Amino acid sequence: MFAMIGLMVFINSCSSDDGEDVDPCLNGPKASTSNVKKSLDGEDDGIFITEVTGGTAPFMYSIDGTTFQESSIFGNLAPGNYEVTVKDANECTATTTVEIGELPIVSFADQVNPIIQTNCMVSNCHGENDEIPDWSTYESISANAGIIKTRTGEGTMPPTGPLSSTDVQLIADWVDQGAPNN
């Protein structure tokens, strides 16, 4: 009696239909960064996230080209430029650069509050209109910090007209540093 032994062989090949070898990195990873947070003046607290399209998972990430990690998040960074390398399962790599800027320390009491009191606490607006939040206190201003940043950045606030680019940036930087009561 004869026994049949079945053997299946799977060949993983990188070749095209015409027998030519195909570069496995042809559709390799492409890297970009998002959610870049500036470092507060004098601190090493910048952060960013690396995003990948294409390539073959799993991915590894590095900001020194040598030491790779599984996480796409890099934090505790000083201000400066960083070159990010992404490596996929086929050892294909992609690089991108990101700049961690530096946020100046902005004072609520000396810089932000005077802008708001002069431009927003005007007739028929914040503080005098029951339908609009009263911005006469730090608590009410900080509770609305994100809205204030967005609206002043878009130029839709205050009612007296757009703020100067310097004032808009001061408000944005204050909000980005956590809207401190300083």
Order of alpha helices (4+ residues) and beta strands (2+ residues): beta-beta-beta-beta-beta-beta-beta-beta-alpha-alpha-alpha-alpha
